[in-house]
Amino acid sequence: VFDIPLNQAISVACIKEGYELPAVIYRCIEYLDANDADKEEGIYRLSGEHYDIHAVAGLLKLYLKN
């Protein structure tokens, strides 16, 4: 689902009907929300003790960048 148009990514990997997001985006947001990523200092710039949160945020940024 990387490097393809958003509408194609949605049709290939849609999380469920009615959600206009590819599954990878939905799952990243779901994970970050469940793990209080908004409270994590420097989540997009600094490495921290919670590597999983940073890895998921990095995946989300990579997807959105492409």
PQR file with spaces between the fields and no chain letter, atoms N, CA, C, O and H, PARSE charges and radii, in Angstrom:
ATOM       1  N    VAL     1       0.809   -1.203    0.000 -0.4000 1.5000
ATOM       2  CA   VAL     1       0.000    0.000    0.000 -0.0000 2.0000
ATOM       3  C    VAL     1       0.848    1.261    0.000  0.5500 1.7000
ATOM       4  O    VAL     1       0.304    2.363    0.066 -0.5500 1.4000
ATOM       5  N    PHE     2       2.159    1.127   -0.072 -0.4000 1.5000
ATOM       6  CA   PHE     2       3.041    2.287   -0.183 -0.0000 2.0000
ATOM       7  C    PHE     2       3.251    2.612   -1.657  0.5500 1.7000
ATOM       8  O    PHE     2       3.239    1.727   -2.512 -0.5500 1.4000
ATOM       9  H    PHE     2       2.601    0.232   -0.125  0.4000 1.0000
ATOM      10  N    ASP     3       3.442    3.883   -1.932 -0.4000 1.5000
ATOM      11  CA   ASP     3       3.738    4.371   -3.282 -0.0000 2.0000
ATOM      12  C    ASP     3       2.637    4.084   -4.297  0.5500 1.7000
ATOM      13  O    ASP     3       2.916    3.903   -5.482 -0.5500 1.4000
ATOM      14  H    ASP     3       3.452    4.602   -1.237  0.4000 1.0000
ATOM      15  N    ILE     4       1.399    4.044   -3.841 -0.4000 1.5000
ATOM      16  CA   ILE     4       0.264    3.956   -4.754 -0.0000 2.0000
ATOM      17  C    ILE     4      -0.710    5.073   -4.387  0.5500 1.7000
ATOM      18  O    ILE     4      -0.693    5.552   -3.253 -0.5500 1.4000
ATOM      19  H    ILE     4       1.172    4.191   -2.879  0.4000 1.0000
ATOM      20  N    PRO     5      -1.551    5.492   -5.318 -0.5600 1.5000
ATOM      21  CA   PRO     5      -2.516    6.554   -4.998  0.2800 2.0000
ATOM      22  C    PRO     5      -3.408    6.176   -3.810  0.5500 1.7000
ATOM      23  O    PRO     5      -3.738    5.007   -3.615 -0.5500 1.4000
ATOM      24  N    LEU     6      -3.788    7.177   -3.028 -0.4000 1.5000
ATOM      25  CA   LEU     6      -4.576    6.959   -1.822 -0.0000 2.0000
ATOM      26  C    LEU     6      -5.864    6.198   -2.109  0.5500 1.7000
ATOM      27  O    LEU     6      -6.207    5.276   -1.369 -0.5500 1.4000
ATOM      28  H    LEU     6      -3.520    8.127   -3.186  0.4000 1.0000
ATOM      29  N    ASN     7      -6.578    6.560   -3.155 -0.4000 1.5000
ATOM      30  CA   ASN     7      -7.843    5.859   -3.451 -0.0000 2.0000
ATOM      31  C    ASN     7      -7.607    4.390   -3.767  0.5500 1.7000
ATOM      32  O    ASN     7      -8.446    3.548   -3.446 -0.5500 1.4000
ATOM      33  H    ASN     7      -6.300    7.309   -3.757  0.4000 1.0000
ATOM      34  N    GLN     8      -6.490    4.073   -4.386 -0.4000 1.5000
ATOM      35  CA   GLN     8      -6.165    2.678   -4.663 -0.0000 2.0000
ATOM      36  C    GLN     8      -5.782    1.952   -3.367  0.5500 1.7000
ATOM      37  O    GLN     8      -6.161    0.797   -3.169 -0.5500 1.4000
ATOM      38  H    GLN     8      -5.809    4.757   -4.648  0.4000 1.0000
ATOM      39  N    ALA     9      -5.040    2.616   -2.499 -0.4000 1.5000
ATOM      40  CA   ALA     9      -4.666    2.011   -1.212 -0.0000 2.0000
ATOM      41  C    ALA     9      -5.902    1.719   -0.381  0.5500 1.7000
ATOM      42  O    ALA     9      -5.966    0.698    0.303 -0.5500 1.4000
ATOM      43  H    ALA     9      -4.732    3.554   -2.660  0.4000 1.0000
ATOM      44  N    ILE    10      -6.881    2.605   -0.436 -0.4000 1.5000
ATOM      45  CA   ILE    10      -8.123    2.386    0.307 -0.0000 2.0000
ATOM      46  C    ILE    10      -8.856    1.162   -0.233  0.5500 1.7000
ATOM      47  O    ILE    10      -9.364    0.348    0.539 -0.5500 1.4000
ATOM      48  H    ILE    10      -6.829    3.434   -0.992  0.4000 1.0000
ATOM      49  N    SER    11      -8.911    1.033   -1.540 -0.4000 1.5000
ATOM      50  CA   SER    11      -9.632   -0.104   -2.115 -0.0000 2.0000
ATOM      51  C    SER    11      -8.906   -1.425   -1.877  0.5500 1.7000
ATOM      52  O    SER    11      -9.546   -2.469   -1.752 -0.5500 1.4000
ATOM      53  H    SER    11      -8.498    1.693   -2.167  0.4000 1.0000
ATOM      54  N    VAL    12      -7.581   -1.389   -1.812 -0.4000 1.5000
ATOM      55  CA   VAL    12      -6.797   -2.603   -1.607 -0.0000 2.0000
ATOM      56  C    VAL    12      -6.767   -3.019   -0.136  0.5500 1.7000
ATOM      57  O    VAL    12      -6.864   -4.207    0.174 -0.5500 1.4000
ATOM      58  H    VAL    12      -7.061   -0.541   -1.914  0.4000 1.0000
ATOM      59  N    ALA    13      -6.634   -2.057    0.761 -0.4000 1.5000
ATOM      60  CA   ALA    13      -6.433   -2.361    2.178 -0.0000 2.0000
ATOM      61  C    ALA    13      -7.315   -1.485    3.066  0.5500 1.7000
ATOM      62  O    ALA    13      -6.821   -0.831    3.984 -0.5500 1.4000
ATOM      63  H    ALA    13      -6.555   -1.092    0.509  0.4000 1.0000
ATOM      64  N    CYS    14      -8.593   -1.474    2.796 -0.4000 1.5000
ATOM      65  CA   CYS    14      -9.534   -0.701    3.604 -0.0000 2.0000
ATOM      66  C    CYS    14      -9.828   -1.447    4.900  0.5500 1.7000
ATOM      67  O    CYS    14     -10.041   -2.660    4.885 -0.5500 1.4000
ATOM      68  H    CYS    14      -8.994   -2.005    2.050  0.4000 1.0000
ATOM      69  N    ILE    15      -9.841   -0.739    6.007 -0.4000 1.5000
ATOM      70  CA   ILE    15     -10.058   -1.366    7.309 -0.0000 2.0000
ATOM      71  C    ILE    15     -11.480   -1.887    7.453  0.5500 1.7000
ATOM      72  O    ILE    15     -11.692   -2.997    7.942 -0.5500 1.4000
ATOM      73  H    ILE    15      -9.668    0.246    6.019  0.4000 1.0000
ATOM      74  N    LYS    16     -12.450   -1.090    7.030 -0.4000 1.5000
ATOM      75  CA   LYS    16     -13.841   -1.529    6.994 -0.0000 2.0000
ATOM      76  C    LYS    16     -14.644   -0.514    6.203  0.5500 1.7000
ATOM      77  O    LYS    16     -14.234    0.636    6.046 -0.5500 1.4000
ATOM      78  H    LYS    16     -12.277   -0.188    6.633  0.4000 1.0000
ATOM      79  N    GLU    17     -15.766   -0.942    5.718 -0.4000 1.5000
ATOM      80  CA   GLU    17     -16.598   -0.077    4.900 -0.0000 2.0000
ATOM      81  C    GLU    17     -17.005    1.166    5.679  0.5500 1.7000
ATOM      82  O    GLU    17     -17.354    1.085    6.857 -0.5500 1.4000
ATOM      83  H    GLU    17     -16.099   -1.876    5.845  0.4000 1.0000
ATOM      84  N    GLY    18     -16.960    2.302    5.022 -0.4000 1.5000
ATOM      85  CA   GLY    18     -17.307    3.562    5.661 -0.0000 2.0000
ATOM      86  C    GLY    18     -16.110    4.345    6.157  0.5500 1.7000
ATOM      87  O    GLY    18     -16.242    5.522    6.495 -0.5500 1.4000
ATOM      88  H    GLY    18     -16.677    2.369    4.065  0.4000 1.0000
ATOM      89  N    TYR    19     -14.935    3.712    6.208 -0.4000 1.5000
ATOM      90  CA   TYR    19     -13.710    4.395    6.609 -0.0000 2.0000
ATOM      91  C    TYR    19     -12.896    4.687    5.357  0.5500 1.7000
ATOM      92  O    TYR    19     -12.531    3.767    4.624 -0.5500 1.4000
ATOM      93  H    TYR    19     -14.828    2.756    5.933  0.4000 1.0000
ATOM      94  N    GLU    20     -12.614    5.935    5.111 -0.4000 1.5000
ATOM      95  CA   GLU    20     -11.853    6.339    3.929 -0.0000 2.0000
ATOM      96  C    GLU    20     -10.366    6.411    4.249  0.5500 1.7000
ATOM      97  O    GLU    20      -9.703    7.394    3.921 -0.5500 1.4000
ATOM      98  H    GLU    20     -12.910    6.683    5.706  0.4000 1.0000
ATOM      99  N    LEU    21      -9.851    5.381    4.882 -0.4000 1.5000
ATOM     100  CA   LEU    21      -8.432    5.293    5.222 -0.0000 2.0000
ATOM     101  C    LEU    21      -7.914    3.906    4.873  0.5500 1.7000
ATOM     102  O    LEU    21      -8.630    2.920    5.049 -0.5500 1.4000
ATOM     103  H    LEU    21     -10.390    4.582    5.149  0.4000 1.0000
ATOM     104  N    PRO    22      -6.689    3.813    4.383 -0.5600 1.5000
ATOM     105  CA   PRO    22      -6.077    2.493    4.230  0.2800 2.0000
ATOM     106  C    PRO    22      -5.852    1.880    5.620  0.5500 1.7000
ATOM     107  O    PRO    22      -5.704    2.603    6.606 -0.5500 1.4000
ATOM     108  N    ALA    23      -5.828    0.595    5.687 -0.4000 1.5000
ATOM     109  CA   ALA    23      -5.670   -0.108    6.963 -0.0000 2.0000
ATOM     110  C    ALA    23      -4.415    0.323    7.710  0.5500 1.7000
ATOM     111  O    ALA    23      -4.453    0.461    8.933 -0.5500 1.4000
ATOM     112  H    ALA    23      -5.948    0.007    4.886  0.4000 1.0000
ATOM     113  N    VAL    24      -3.298    0.540    7.004 -0.4000 1.5000
ATOM     114  CA   VAL    24      -2.051    0.903    7.683 -0.0000 2.0000
ATOM     115  C    VAL    24      -2.202    2.231    8.430  0.5500 1.7000
ATOM     116  O    VAL    24      -1.689    2.378    9.539 -0.5500 1.4000
ATOM     117  H    VAL    24      -3.267    0.427    6.011  0.4000 1.0000
ATOM     118  N    ILE    25      -2.893    3.185    7.839 -0.4000 1.5000
ATOM     119  CA   ILE    25      -3.102    4.474    8.501 -0.0000 2.0000
ATOM     120  C    ILE    25      -4.005    4.308    9.712  0.5500 1.7000
ATOM     121  O    ILE    25      -3.706    4.824   10.789 -0.5500 1.4000
ATOM     122  H    ILE    25      -3.310    3.066    6.938  0.4000 1.0000
ATOM     123  N    TYR    26      -5.100    3.596    9.541 -0.4000 1.5000
ATOM     124  CA   TYR    26      -6.052    3.376   10.627 -0.0000 2.0000
ATOM     125  C    TYR    26      -5.371    2.677   11.801  0.5500 1.7000
ATOM     126  O    TYR    26      -5.533    3.087   12.950 -0.5500 1.4000
ATOM     127  H    TYR    26      -5.343    3.177    8.666  0.4000 1.0000
ATOM     128  N    ARG    27      -4.613    1.628   11.512 -0.4000 1.5000
ATOM     129  CA   ARG    27      -3.946    0.858   12.581 -0.0000 2.0000
ATOM     130  C    ARG    27      -2.882    1.694   13.290  0.5500 1.7000
ATOM     131  O    ARG    27      -2.738    1.595   14.509 -0.5500 1.4000
ATOM     132  H    ARG    27      -4.481    1.296   10.578  0.4000 1.0000
ATOM     133  N    CYS    28      -2.140    2.507   12.557 -0.4000 1.5000
ATOM     134  CA   CYS    28      -1.139    3.375   13.192 -0.0000 2.0000
ATOM     135  C    CYS    28      -1.808    4.360   14.141  0.5500 1.7000
ATOM     136  O    CYS    28      -1.378    4.518   15.283 -0.5500 1.4000
ATOM     137  H    CYS    28      -2.256    2.587   11.567  0.4000 1.0000
ATOM     138  N    ILE    29      -2.852    5.015   13.672 -0.4000 1.5000
ATOM     139  CA   ILE    29      -3.563    5.979   14.512 -0.0000 2.0000
ATOM     140  C    ILE    29      -4.177    5.284   15.723  0.5500 1.7000
ATOM     141  O    ILE    29      -4.116    5.801   16.838 -0.5500 1.4000
ATOM     142  H    ILE    29      -3.202    4.887   12.744  0.4000 1.0000
ATOM     143  N    GLU    30      -4.761    4.122   15.504 -0.4000 1.5000
ATOM     144  CA   GLU    30      -5.365    3.353   16.593 -0.0000 2.0000
ATOM     145  C    GLU    30      -4.319    3.004   17.656  0.5500 1.7000
ATOM     146  O    GLU    30      -4.571    3.154   18.851 -0.5500 1.4000
ATOM     147  H    GLU    30      -4.810    3.702   14.598  0.4000 1.0000
ATOM     148  N    TYR    31      -3.149    2.540   17.218 -0.4000 1.5000
ATOM     149  CA   TYR    31      -2.083    2.170   18.145 -0.0000 2.0000
ATOM     150  C    TYR    31      -1.567    3.382   18.912  0.5500 1.7000
ATOM     151  O    TYR    31      -1.415    3.336   20.132 -0.5500 1.4000
ATOM     152  H    TYR    31      -2.944    2.418   16.246  0.4000 1.0000
ATOM     153  N    LEU    32      -1.300    4.472   18.184 -0.4000 1.5000
ATOM     154  CA   LEU    32      -0.782    5.671   18.828 -0.0000 2.0000
ATOM     155  C    LEU    32      -1.779    6.223   19.842  0.5500 1.7000
ATOM     156  O    LEU    32      -1.390    6.651   20.928 -0.5500 1.4000
ATOM     157  H    LEU    32      -1.424    4.510   17.193  0.4000 1.0000
ATOM     158  N    ASP    33      -3.047    6.214   19.494 -0.4000 1.5000
ATOM     159  CA   ASP    33      -4.086    6.686   20.407 -0.0000 2.0000
ATOM     160  C    ASP    33      -4.179    5.799   21.651  0.5500 1.7000
ATOM     161  O    ASP    33      -4.284    6.302   22.770 -0.5500 1.4000
ATOM     162  H    ASP    33      -3.363    5.867   18.611  0.4000 1.0000
ATOM     163  N    ALA    34      -4.139    4.496   21.456 -0.4000 1.5000
ATOM     164  CA   ALA    34      -4.246    3.551   22.575 -0.0000 2.0000
ATOM     165  C    ALA    34      -3.060    3.633   23.530  0.5500 1.7000
ATOM     166  O    ALA    34      -3.171    3.270   24.701 -0.5500 1.4000
ATOM     167  H    ALA    34      -4.053    4.087   20.547  0.4000 1.0000
ATOM     168  N    ASN    35      -1.929    4.109   23.027 -0.4000 1.5000
ATOM     169  CA   ASN    35      -0.717    4.189   23.846 -0.0000 2.0000
ATOM     170  C    ASN    35      -0.362    5.616   24.246  0.5500 1.7000
ATOM     171  O    ASN    35       0.789    5.919   24.560 -0.5500 1.4000
ATOM     172  H    ASN    35      -1.838    4.404   22.076  0.4000 1.0000
ATOM     173  N    ASP    36      -1.374    6.492   24.229 -0.4000 1.5000
ATOM     174  CA   ASP    36      -1.206    7.881   24.686 -0.0000 2.0000
ATOM     175  C    ASP    36      -0.018    8.578   24.027  0.5500 1.7000
ATOM     176  O    ASP    36       0.755    9.261   24.700 -0.5500 1.4000
ATOM     177  H    ASP    36      -2.309    6.247   23.973  0.4000 1.0000
ATOM     178  N    ALA    37       0.127    8.408   22.730 -0.4000 1.5000
ATOM     179  CA   ALA    37       1.247    9.008   22.016 -0.0000 2.0000
ATOM     180  C    ALA    37       1.250   10.527   22.096  0.5500 1.7000
ATOM     181  O    ALA    37       2.305   11.151   21.985 -0.5500 1.4000
ATOM     182  H    ALA    37      -0.501    7.854   22.184  0.4000 1.0000
ATOM     183  N    ASP    38       0.091   11.123   22.286 -0.4000 1.5000
ATOM     184  CA   ASP    38       0.035   12.578   22.387 -0.0000 2.0000
ATOM     185  C    ASP    38       0.736   13.089   23.637  0.5500 1.7000
ATOM     186  O    ASP    38       1.054   14.275   23.726 -0.5500 1.4000
ATOM     187  H    ASP    38      -0.767   10.616   22.377  0.4000 1.0000
ATOM     188  N    LYS    39       0.976   12.219   24.594 -0.4000 1.5000
ATOM     189  CA   LYS    39       1.669   12.603   25.826 -0.0000 2.0000
ATOM     190  C    LYS    39       3.172   12.299   25.758  0.5500 1.7000
ATOM     191  O    LYS    39       3.919   12.643   26.674 -0.5500 1.4000
ATOM     192  H    LYS    39       0.718   11.256   24.522  0.4000 1.0000
ATOM     193  N    GLU    40       3.600   11.666   24.689 -0.4000 1.5000
ATOM     194  CA   GLU    40       5.001   11.270   24.531 -0.0000 2.0000
ATOM     195  C    GLU    40       5.807   12.449   23.997  0.5500 1.7000
ATOM     196  O    GLU    40       5.558   12.929   22.891 -0.5500 1.4000
ATOM     197  H    GLU    40       2.993   11.387   23.945  0.4000 1.0000
ATOM     198  N    GLU    41       6.750   12.900   24.770 -0.4000 1.5000
ATOM     199  CA   GLU    41       7.551   14.059   24.380 -0.0000 2.0000
ATOM     200  C    GLU    41       8.454   13.722   23.202  0.5500 1.7000
ATOM     201  O    GLU    41       9.127   12.691   23.198 -0.5500 1.4000
ATOM     202  H    GLU    41       6.952   12.510   25.668  0.4000 1.0000
ATOM     203  N    GLY    42       8.461   14.586   22.218 -0.4000 1.5000
ATOM     204  CA   GLY    42       9.360   14.442   21.081 -0.0000 2.0000
ATOM     205  C    GLY    42       9.105   13.234   20.210  0.5500 1.7000
ATOM     206  O    GLY    42      10.041   12.698   19.617 -0.5500 1.4000
ATOM     207  H    GLY    42       7.915   15.423   22.221  0.4000 1.0000
ATOM     208  N    ILE    43       7.871   12.791   20.115 -0.4000 1.5000
ATOM     209  CA   ILE    43       7.572   11.539   19.421 -0.0000 2.0000
ATOM     210  C    ILE    43       8.070   11.503   17.981  0.5500 1.7000
ATOM     211  O    ILE    43       8.418   10.429   17.491 -0.5500 1.4000
ATOM     212  H    ILE    43       7.111   13.226   20.597  0.4000 1.0000
ATOM     213  N    TYR    44       8.117   12.607   17.304 -0.4000 1.5000
ATOM     214  CA   TYR    44       8.524   12.607   15.908 -0.0000 2.0000
ATOM     215  C    TYR    44       9.993   12.959   15.696  0.5500 1.7000
ATOM     216  O    TYR    44      10.468   12.956   14.560 -0.5500 1.4000
ATOM     217  H    TYR    44       7.835   13.480   17.702  0.4000 1.0000
ATOM     218  N    ARG    45      10.709   13.258   16.757 -0.4000 1.5000
ATOM     219  CA   ARG    45      12.092   13.685   16.569 -0.0000 2.0000
ATOM     220  C    ARG    45      13.107   12.933   17.421  0.5500 1.7000
ATOM     221  O    ARG    45      14.218   12.675   16.957 -0.5500 1.4000
ATOM     222  H    ARG    45      10.323   13.261   17.679  0.4000 1.0000
ATOM     223  N    LEU    46      12.763   12.583   18.627 -0.4000 1.5000
ATOM     224  CA   LEU    46      13.735   11.988   19.535 -0.0000 2.0000
ATOM     225  C    LEU    46      13.441   10.524   19.804  0.5500 1.7000
ATOM     226  O    LEU    46      12.282   10.117   19.891 -0.5500 1.4000
ATOM     227  H    LEU    46      11.860   12.792   19.004  0.4000 1.0000
ATOM     228  N    SER    47      14.482    9.750   19.932 -0.4000 1.5000
ATOM     229  CA   SER    47      14.302    8.379   20.381 -0.0000 2.0000
ATOM     230  C    SER    47      14.005    8.402   21.868  0.5500 1.7000
ATOM     231  O    SER    47      14.501    9.263   22.595 -0.5500 1.4000
ATOM     232  H    SER    47      15.423   10.080   19.861  0.4000 1.0000
ATOM     233  N    GLY    48      13.210    7.474   22.311 -0.4000 1.5000
ATOM     234  CA   GLY    48      12.862    7.424   23.721 -0.0000 2.0000
ATOM     235  C    GLY    48      12.863    6.001   24.223  0.5500 1.7000
ATOM     236  O    GLY    48      13.380    5.099   23.563 -0.5500 1.4000
ATOM     237  H    GLY    48      12.807    6.775   21.721  0.4000 1.0000
ATOM     238  N    GLU    49      12.292    5.803   25.378 -0.4000 1.5000
ATOM     239  CA   GLU    49      12.236    4.479   25.958 -0.0000 2.0000
ATOM     240  C    GLU    49      11.118    3.636   25.359  0.5500 1.7000
ATOM     241  O    GLU    49      11.144    2.410   25.469 -0.5500 1.4000
ATOM     242  H    GLU    49      11.872    6.535   25.914  0.4000 1.0000
ATOM     243  N    HIS    50      10.154    4.265   24.737 -0.4000 1.5000
ATOM     244  CA   HIS    50       9.002    3.555   24.178 -0.0000 2.0000
ATOM     245  C    HIS    50       9.170    3.436   22.669  0.5500 1.7000
ATOM     246  O    HIS    50       8.512    4.140   21.903 -0.5500 1.4000
ATOM     247  H    HIS    50      10.133    5.261   24.648  0.4000 1.0000
ATOM     248  N    TYR    51      10.050    2.547   22.257 -0.4000 1.5000
ATOM     249  CA   TYR    51      10.402    2.434   20.845 -0.0000 2.0000
ATOM     250  C    TYR    51       9.227    2.042   19.976  0.5500 1.7000
ATOM     251  O    TYR    51       9.156    2.479   18.827 -0.5500 1.4000
ATOM     252  H    TYR    51      10.585    1.976   22.880  0.4000 1.0000
ATOM     253  N    ASP    52       8.303    1.239   20.472 -0.4000 1.5000
ATOM     254  CA   ASP    52       7.168    0.831   19.653 -0.0000 2.0000
ATOM     255  C    ASP    52       6.331    2.028   19.220  0.5500 1.7000
ATOM     256  O    ASP    52       5.920    2.103   18.062 -0.5500 1.4000
ATOM     257  H    ASP    52       8.360    0.884   21.406  0.4000 1.0000
ATOM     258  N    ILE    53       6.073    2.957   20.123 -0.4000 1.5000
ATOM     259  CA   ILE    53       5.298    4.143   19.789 -0.0000 2.0000
ATOM     260  C    ILE    53       6.029    4.950   18.725  0.5500 1.7000
ATOM     261  O    ILE    53       5.401    5.437   17.785 -0.5500 1.4000
ATOM     262  H    ILE    53       6.406    2.896   21.063  0.4000 1.0000
ATOM     263  N    HIS    54       7.322    5.096   18.853 -0.4000 1.5000
ATOM     264  CA   HIS    54       8.103    5.858   17.897 -0.0000 2.0000
ATOM     265  C    HIS    54       8.155    5.155   16.539  0.5500 1.7000
ATOM     266  O    HIS    54       8.114    5.813   15.499 -0.5500 1.4000
ATOM     267  H    HIS    54       7.832    4.700   19.616  0.4000 1.0000
ATOM     268  N    ALA    55       8.244    3.855   16.543 -0.4000 1.5000
ATOM     269  CA   ALA    55       8.273    3.115   15.282 -0.0000 2.0000
ATOM     270  C    ALA    55       6.954    3.276   14.531  0.5500 1.7000
ATOM     271  O    ALA    55       6.949    3.463   13.314 -0.5500 1.4000
ATOM     272  H    ALA    55       8.277    3.321   17.388  0.4000 1.0000
ATOM     273  N    VAL    56       5.852    3.205   15.246 -0.4000 1.5000
ATOM     274  CA   VAL    56       4.546    3.356   14.601 -0.0000 2.0000
ATOM     275  C    VAL    56       4.364    4.779   14.097  0.5500 1.7000
ATOM     276  O    VAL    56       3.860    4.982   12.993 -0.5500 1.4000
ATOM     277  H    VAL    56       5.857    3.054   16.234  0.4000 1.0000
ATOM     278  N    ALA    57       4.762    5.757   14.879 -0.4000 1.5000
ATOM     279  CA   ALA    57       4.670    7.145   14.438 -0.0000 2.0000
ATOM     280  C    ALA    57       5.550    7.358   13.200  0.5500 1.7000
ATOM     281  O    ALA    57       5.163    8.078   12.279 -0.5500 1.4000
ATOM     282  H    ALA    57       5.171    5.593   15.777  0.4000 1.0000
ATOM     283  N    GLY    58       6.711    6.745   13.180 -0.4000 1.5000
ATOM     284  CA   GLY    58       7.589    6.846   12.018 -0.0000 2.0000
ATOM     285  C    GLY    58       6.984    6.203   10.785  0.5500 1.7000
ATOM     286  O    GLY    58       7.122    6.727    9.679 -0.5500 1.4000
ATOM     287  H    GLY    58       7.025    6.161   13.928  0.4000 1.0000
ATOM     288  N    LEU    59       6.319    5.077   10.962 -0.4000 1.5000
ATOM     289  CA   LEU    59       5.643    4.415    9.850 -0.0000 2.0000
ATOM     290  C    LEU    59       4.547    5.316    9.297  0.5500 1.7000
ATOM     291  O    LEU    59       4.407    5.460    8.083 -0.5500 1.4000
ATOM     292  H    LEU    59       6.207    4.652   11.860  0.4000 1.0000
ATOM     293  N    LEU    60       3.778    5.915   10.181 -0.4000 1.5000
ATOM     294  CA   LEU    60       2.713    6.816    9.758 -0.0000 2.0000
ATOM     295  C    LEU    60       3.290    8.002    8.993  0.5500 1.7000
ATOM     296  O    LEU    60       2.758    8.380    7.949 -0.5500 1.4000
ATOM     297  H    LEU    60       3.891    5.799   11.167  0.4000 1.0000
ATOM     298  N    LYS    61       4.367    8.590    9.496 -0.4000 1.5000
ATOM     299  CA   LYS    61       5.000    9.717    8.808 -0.0000 2.0000
ATOM     300  C    LYS    61       5.538    9.294    7.434  0.5500 1.7000
ATOM     301  O    LYS    61       5.394   10.032    6.459 -0.5500 1.4000
ATOM     302  H    LYS    61       4.799    8.283   10.344  0.4000 1.0000
ATOM     303  N    LEU    62       6.147    8.125    7.357 -0.4000 1.5000
ATOM     304  CA   LEU    62       6.667    7.637    6.091 -0.0000 2.0000
ATOM     305  C    LEU    62       5.552    7.451    5.073  0.5500 1.7000
ATOM     306  O    LEU    62       5.696    7.823    3.908 -0.5500 1.4000
ATOM     307  H    LEU    62       6.263    7.526    8.149  0.4000 1.0000
ATOM     308  N    TYR    63       4.455    6.880    5.513 -0.4000 1.5000
ATOM     309  CA   TYR    63       3.320    6.667    4.615 -0.0000 2.0000
ATOM     310  C    TYR    63       2.776    8.000    4.109  0.5500 1.7000
ATOM     311  O    TYR    63       2.541    8.164    2.912 -0.5500 1.4000
ATOM     312  H    TYR    63       4.339    6.578    6.459  0.4000 1.0000
ATOM     313  N    LEU    64       2.581    8.934    5.005 -0.4000 1.5000
ATOM     314  CA   LEU    64       2.014   10.226    4.620 -0.0000 2.0000
ATOM     315  C    LEU    64       2.975   11.019    3.744  0.5500 1.7000
ATOM     316  O    LEU    64       2.537   11.789    2.890 -0.5500 1.4000
ATOM     317  H    LEU    64       2.772    8.800    5.978  0.4000 1.0000
ATOM     318  N    LYS    65       4.276   10.843    3.942 -0.4000 1.5000
ATOM     319  CA   LYS    65       5.279   11.534    3.132 -0.0000 2.0000
ATOM     320  C    LYS    65       5.223   11.069    1.686  0.5500 1.7000
ATOM     321  O    LYS    65       5.364   11.868    0.760 -0.5500 1.4000
ATOM     322  H    LYS    65       4.632   10.217    4.637  0.4000 1.0000
ATOM     323  N    ASN    66       5.015    9.774    1.500 -0.4000 1.5000
ATOM     324  CA   ASN    66       4.962    9.218    0.146 -0.0000 2.0000
ATOM     325  C    ASN    66       3.607    9.489   -0.441  0.5500 1.7000
ATOM     326  O    ASN    66       3.339    9.108   -1.580 -0.5500 1.4000
ATOM     327  H    ASN    66       4.900    9.125    2.252  0.4000 1.0000
